[in-house]
Amino acid sequence: MFGRFEATRGHELWTGDALHGPKVSGRKTYLFAFVDDHSRAIVGHRFGFAEDTVRLAVRLTHSKPGRPQGRGKIERFFRTVRNQFLVELDEERVGQIEHLTELNRLFTAWVETVYHRTVHSETGQPPIERWLGSIPRPLPLPSPADLREAFLWSEFRTVTKTATVSLHGNTYEVDPMLTGTRGALVFDPFDLTEIEVRASGRTAGKAVPHRVGRHTHPKASPETPPEPAPPTGIDYLKILNETHQANTAKGINYSSLMDDGRGPR
């Protein structure tokens, strides 16, 4: 038997999962979302075309098979998504959504205009109100350098006698002084042309591309939707989106904290 558990404050525990979404331009979408255990606020979300974790900027701790305890809150949120958001995406409305950017924009509007401001039956408070009342003040924001570091991946390689290393079919030249040593190659999975070498926890220069046939990590399948089209039609989701845009300055816009200006990737 497992008793009810709730984190004592915001940001103490997040739980995330993926939900199958509608098809956009003939492609299946998946919603990734993370719920704050204490407040039930949604601290991160996006629709994507791939059900993987390569695009998530968080440390994942998976629950054990057959022991889903702790996922109840995110599963309840997904039920709310189905009953209040996805139900509005009938065949006609989905046909009007041409790009992921539009789908994510509509979902953000629903989260911040409806879900975050509706009293939760278990906490007795709107998620955004409970979240704001429990987080440290002021809320520290990571620097751009810290964010980039958090996104980087690393793999260990031993430098050959010719002062080269290989990574997923690519060859790189490194400092000859590293010959025979084993170090970490640190990189952005979406760009294998810029590799940093680290040895004993310290920077040891760059790995200069010598022969590059692959520019992204095998697990980093690209998502390059075209520029978003303006919304069309008059419906519930459009009204939510307009309301959200009008009220953005009054609340907290999670997407703006994570958006780098390039849209979904």
C-alpha positions as CSV (number, residue, x, y, z in Angstrom):
1,M,0.0,0.0,0.0
2,F,1.2,3.5,-0.8
3,G,-0.1,6.6,1.0
4,R,-0.8,9.9,-0.6
5,F,2.4,11.9,-1.2
6,E,2.8,15.6,-1.9
7,A,6.0,17.6,-2.1
8,T,6.2,20.3,0.6
9,R,7.1,23.2,-1.7
10,G,7.3,24.2,-5.3
11,H,10.2,22.9,-7.4
12,E,10.9,20.1,-4.9
13,L,9.7,17.4,-7.3
14,W,8.5,17.4,-10.9
15,T,6.9,14.5,-12.7
16,G,6.8,14.2,-16.5
17,D,5.4,11.9,-19.1
18,A,4.3,11.9,-22.7
19,L,0.8,11.9,-24.2
20,H,-0.2,11.0,-27.7
21,G,-1.6,14.0,-29.5
22,P,-3.3,14.8,-32.8
23,K,-1.8,14.6,-36.3
24,V,-0.4,17.8,-37.7
25,S,0.3,17.9,-41.4
26,G,-0.2,14.2,-41.5
27,R,2.4,13.5,-38.7
28,K,1.7,12.1,-35.3
29,T,2.4,14.5,-32.4
30,Y,3.3,13.8,-28.8
31,L,2.8,16.1,-25.8
32,F,5.6,16.2,-23.2
33,A,4.6,17.8,-19.9
34,F,6.0,18.2,-16.4
35,V,3.8,18.9,-13.4
36,D,5.1,20.4,-10.1
37,D,4.1,17.9,-7.4
38,H,3.2,20.5,-4.8
39,S,1.2,23.0,-6.8
40,R,0.1,20.9,-9.8
41,A,1.4,23.8,-12.0
42,I,2.7,22.8,-15.4
43,V,6.4,23.9,-15.4
44,G,7.2,22.7,-18.9
45,H,5.4,21.5,-21.9
46,R,5.6,21.1,-25.7
47,F,4.2,19.1,-28.6
48,G,6.8,17.4,-30.8
49,F,6.9,14.9,-33.6
50,A,9.1,12.3,-31.8
51,E,8.5,10.4,-28.6
52,D,12.0,10.7,-27.2
53,T,13.8,12.6,-24.5
54,V,16.6,14.2,-26.5
55,R,14.9,17.6,-26.5
56,L,14.2,17.7,-22.7
57,A,16.5,20.0,-20.6
58,V,15.9,18.1,-17.4
59,R,17.5,15.2,-15.4
60,L,15.2,12.2,-15.7
61,T,14.6,9.6,-13.0
62,H,12.4,6.8,-14.4
63,S,9.9,5.0,-12.2
64,K,10.4,1.2,-12.0
65,P,8.2,-1.1,-14.3
66,G,5.1,-2.1,-12.4
67,R,5.5,0.7,-9.9
68,P,3.9,3.8,-11.4
69,Q,3.5,5.5,-8.0
70,G,4.3,9.2,-8.3
71,R,2.9,9.5,-11.8
72,G,-0.7,9.9,-10.7
73,K,-0.6,13.7,-10.8
74,I,0.7,13.9,-14.4
75,E,-1.8,11.2,-15.5
76,R,-4.6,13.2,-13.9
77,F,-3.4,16.3,-15.8
78,F,-3.4,14.3,-19.1
79,R,-7.0,13.3,-18.4
80,T,-7.8,17.0,-18.0
81,V,-5.9,17.7,-21.3
82,R,-8.1,15.1,-23.1
83,N,-11.4,16.3,-21.6
84,Q,-10.8,20.1,-22.0
85,F,-8.2,20.7,-24.7
86,L,-8.0,17.7,-27.1
87,V,-11.8,17.4,-27.2
88,E,-11.8,20.8,-28.9
89,L,-9.5,19.6,-31.7
90,D,-12.1,17.9,-33.9
91,E,-11.2,16.9,-37.4
92,E,-12.1,20.3,-38.8
93,R,-10.1,22.3,-36.2
94,V,-7.1,20.0,-36.5
95,G,-7.1,20.5,-40.2
96,Q,-6.6,24.2,-39.6
97,I,-3.4,23.6,-37.7
98,E,-0.5,23.4,-40.1
99,H,2.5,23.6,-37.9
100,L,3.7,22.5,-34.4
101,T,4.2,26.2,-33.5
102,E,0.4,26.8,-33.8
103,L,-0.5,23.7,-31.7
104,N,2.0,24.7,-29.0
105,R,0.7,28.2,-29.0
106,L,-2.9,27.1,-28.5
107,F,-1.9,24.7,-25.8
108,T,0.1,27.4,-23.9
109,A,-2.9,29.6,-24.1
110,W,-5.1,26.9,-22.6
111,V,-2.6,26.0,-19.8
112,E,-2.0,29.6,-18.7
113,T,-5.6,31.0,-19.2
114,V,-7.7,28.0,-18.0
115,Y,-5.7,25.2,-16.3
116,H,-3.4,27.4,-14.1
117,R,-6.3,29.7,-13.0
118,T,-8.9,27.0,-12.2
119,V,-9.1,25.8,-8.5
120,H,-7.7,22.3,-8.2
121,S,-10.0,19.9,-6.4
122,E,-7.2,18.4,-4.3
123,T,-5.3,21.5,-3.3
124,G,-8.2,24.0,-3.1
125,Q,-6.1,26.6,-5.0
126,P,-5.4,27.4,-8.6
127,P,-2.1,25.8,-9.6
128,I,-0.4,29.1,-10.5
129,E,-1.5,30.7,-7.2
130,R,-0.2,27.7,-5.1
131,W,3.1,27.7,-7.1
132,L,3.8,31.4,-6.7
133,G,3.1,31.1,-3.0
134,S,5.6,28.3,-2.5
135,I,8.7,29.1,-4.6
136,P,11.7,31.1,-3.4
137,R,11.5,34.8,-3.9
138,P,13.0,36.1,-6.0
139,L,13.0,33.1,-8.3
140,P,16.5,32.7,-9.6
141,L,16.9,32.3,-13.3
142,P,19.8,30.4,-14.8
143,S,22.3,32.3,-17.0
144,P,22.4,31.6,-20.8
145,A,25.8,29.8,-20.2
146,D,24.3,27.6,-17.5
147,L,21.3,26.7,-19.7
148,R,23.6,25.8,-22.6
149,E,25.8,23.6,-20.3
150,A,22.7,21.8,-19.0
151,F,21.7,20.9,-22.6
152,L,25.1,19.5,-23.6
153,W,25.8,15.7,-23.9
154,S,29.1,13.9,-23.4
155,E,30.8,10.7,-24.5
156,F,34.2,9.4,-23.5
157,R,36.8,8.6,-26.1
158,T,40.5,7.6,-26.1
159,V,42.8,9.8,-28.3
160,T,44.6,7.8,-31.0
161,K,48.3,7.9,-31.8
162,T,47.5,10.4,-34.6
163,A,45.8,12.8,-32.1
164,T,42.3,12.1,-33.4
165,V,39.0,11.0,-31.9
166,S,35.9,9.6,-33.6
167,L,32.3,10.3,-32.7
168,H,29.4,8.7,-34.6
169,G,31.4,8.3,-37.8
170,N,33.0,11.7,-37.6
171,T,36.7,12.2,-37.1
172,Y,38.2,15.1,-35.1
173,E,41.7,16.4,-34.5
174,V,42.7,17.3,-30.9
175,D,45.8,18.6,-29.0
176,P,48.7,16.1,-29.7
177,M,49.4,16.3,-25.9
178,L,46.3,14.3,-25.3
179,T,47.5,11.3,-27.3
180,G,46.7,8.1,-25.5
181,T,44.6,9.7,-22.9
182,R,40.9,9.2,-22.3
183,G,38.6,12.3,-22.1
184,A,35.1,13.5,-22.5
185,L,33.8,14.9,-25.8
186,V,31.1,17.5,-24.8
187,F,28.6,18.6,-27.5
188,D,25.2,19.8,-28.5
189,P,23.4,16.7,-29.9
190,F,22.0,19.0,-32.7
191,D,25.4,20.2,-33.8
192,L,28.3,17.7,-34.0
193,T,30.6,20.3,-35.7
194,E,31.6,22.0,-32.4
195,I,33.1,19.6,-29.8
196,E,34.8,20.5,-26.6
197,V,37.4,18.1,-25.0
198,R,37.5,17.8,-21.3
199,A,40.1,15.9,-19.4
200,S,40.1,15.4,-15.6
201,G,37.2,17.7,-15.3
202,R,39.0,20.6,-17.1
203,T,38.7,22.0,-20.6
204,A,41.4,20.7,-23.0
205,G,40.6,22.6,-26.1
206,K,38.4,22.0,-29.1
207,A,38.1,18.9,-31.2
208,V,38.6,20.3,-34.7
209,P,36.4,18.6,-37.4
210,H,38.6,16.5,-39.8
211,R,36.0,14.4,-41.5
212,V,32.3,15.0,-40.8
213,G,29.5,13.1,-42.4
214,R,26.9,13.4,-39.6
215,H,26.0,16.8,-38.2
216,T,23.5,15.7,-35.5
217,H,23.4,12.9,-33.0
218,P,21.6,9.7,-34.2
219,K,18.9,10.3,-31.6
220,A,18.5,13.9,-32.4
221,S,16.1,13.7,-35.4
222,P,15.5,17.2,-36.7
223,E,12.2,19.0,-36.5
224,T,12.2,22.0,-38.9
225,P,8.6,23.2,-39.4
226,P,8.1,26.2,-41.6
227,E,7.2,29.6,-40.3
228,P,3.8,29.5,-38.5
229,A,0.7,30.6,-40.4
230,P,-1.7,33.1,-38.9
231,P,-4.6,31.4,-37.0
232,T,-7.9,31.0,-38.9
233,G,-11.5,30.6,-37.9
234,I,-13.4,31.6,-34.8
235,D,-13.5,29.0,-32.1
236,Y,-12.9,28.3,-28.4
237,L,-9.1,27.8,-28.7
238,K,-8.7,30.9,-30.8
239,I,-10.6,32.9,-28.1
240,L,-8.3,31.4,-25.4
241,N,-5.3,32.3,-27.4
242,E,-6.3,35.9,-27.8
243,T,-7.2,36.1,-24.1
244,H,-3.8,34.6,-23.2
245,Q,-1.9,37.2,-25.4
246,A,-3.8,40.0,-23.8
247,N,-3.0,38.8,-20.3
248,T,0.6,37.6,-20.8
249,A,2.1,40.7,-19.1
250,K,0.0,40.1,-16.0
251,G,1.1,36.5,-15.3
252,I,3.9,34.0,-15.8
253,N,4.5,32.7,-19.3
254,Y,6.5,29.5,-19.0
255,S,7.1,29.2,-22.7
256,S,8.8,32.6,-22.8
257,L,11.3,31.4,-20.2
258,M,12.4,28.5,-22.4
259,D,11.9,30.0,-25.9
260,D,15.1,31.0,-27.7
261,G,13.3,32.5,-30.6
262,R,13.7,29.6,-32.9
263,G,10.4,27.9,-32.1
264,P,10.0,24.1,-31.5
265,R,12.9,21.9,-32.4
